[in-house]
């Protein structure tokens, strides 16, 4: 239970950093008027934070017993299905235009 509490509270810490870099990226996006003109380092850092955070939280939740491996697999499958549905709807809409 202690590991659950630690992962629960530590889950809030990265949000401060992510928020700061997200604001910086948003400012660059607004000023430069293109996503491709946002500093590559900020985009990579944002991706790294999401991946590192996900690995830590999944591992911590599995070890603490809060979630089972089947919960994680089910979440991945549900997310993949929703992303595929979103992509399919957008593709159909694009083909109509």
N, C-alpha and C positions, 0 to 999 in steps of 0.2 A: 504493500500500500504506500510505503514511503517513496518508492520509485514513481508510482503514479502521481503523487503530489508534486514531486520534483519536475516531472515532465509536464504536468499541468501548469505550473508556475513558469517554468523556463520557456514554455510555449509562447508566453507573452513578450519575452525579451526580444526575440528577433523582429517582432512587429515594429518596434521603435526604429531599428536600423532600416528595415525594409521600407517603412513609411518615409524616412528621411531621403533615401535614394530614389524612392518613387516620386517624391515631390521634386527632387532635382531633375529627374528624367522628364517629368511633366512640364517643368519650366522650360527645359531645352526643347521639348516637343512643341510647345506653344510659340517660343521665340523663333525656332528654326523651321516651323511649319511642315516638318516631315519626320516620320518615324525613323527613316534611314539616316537622318542627320543627327540623331541622338547619339551621344558618345557610346561607342561599342563596349567600352569597359563597364558602363552602367548597365547595359543590357545583359552582358555576361554575368555581372555581379548579381543582378536580379534573378537570373536563372540559377546561379549557384546557391543563393539563399533558399530558393524554393526547393531545390533538390536536397541540400543538406538538411534542411528543416524536416522534410518529409521522411528521409532515412532515419533521423534521430527520433522523430515522434513515433513512427511505425515500430522501430526497434524497442523503444521504451515502453510502448503500450503492449507489445507482445510479451516482453520480459516480465512486466508487472502483472500480467494476467488480465488486464482490462479488456483486451480484445484477443480473440483467437485468430489463428492464421486464416480460417475460413471467412472471418469478418473482413479481413484485409483483401482477400481474393475476391469476395463478393463486391466490395467497394470498387475495386479495379474494374471488374466486369461491368458493373452498373455505370461507372464513369465512361468506360470505353463505348458502351452502347449509346449513351446520351450524346457523346461526341460524334459518333457515326450518324445518329439521327439528325443532329444539327447540320453536319456536313451534307447529308443527303437532301435535306430540305433546302439548304442554300444552293446546292447544285441544281435541283429541280427548278428553283426560282430563277437562277441564272440562265438556264436553258430556255425558259419561257420568254425572257427579255431579249 
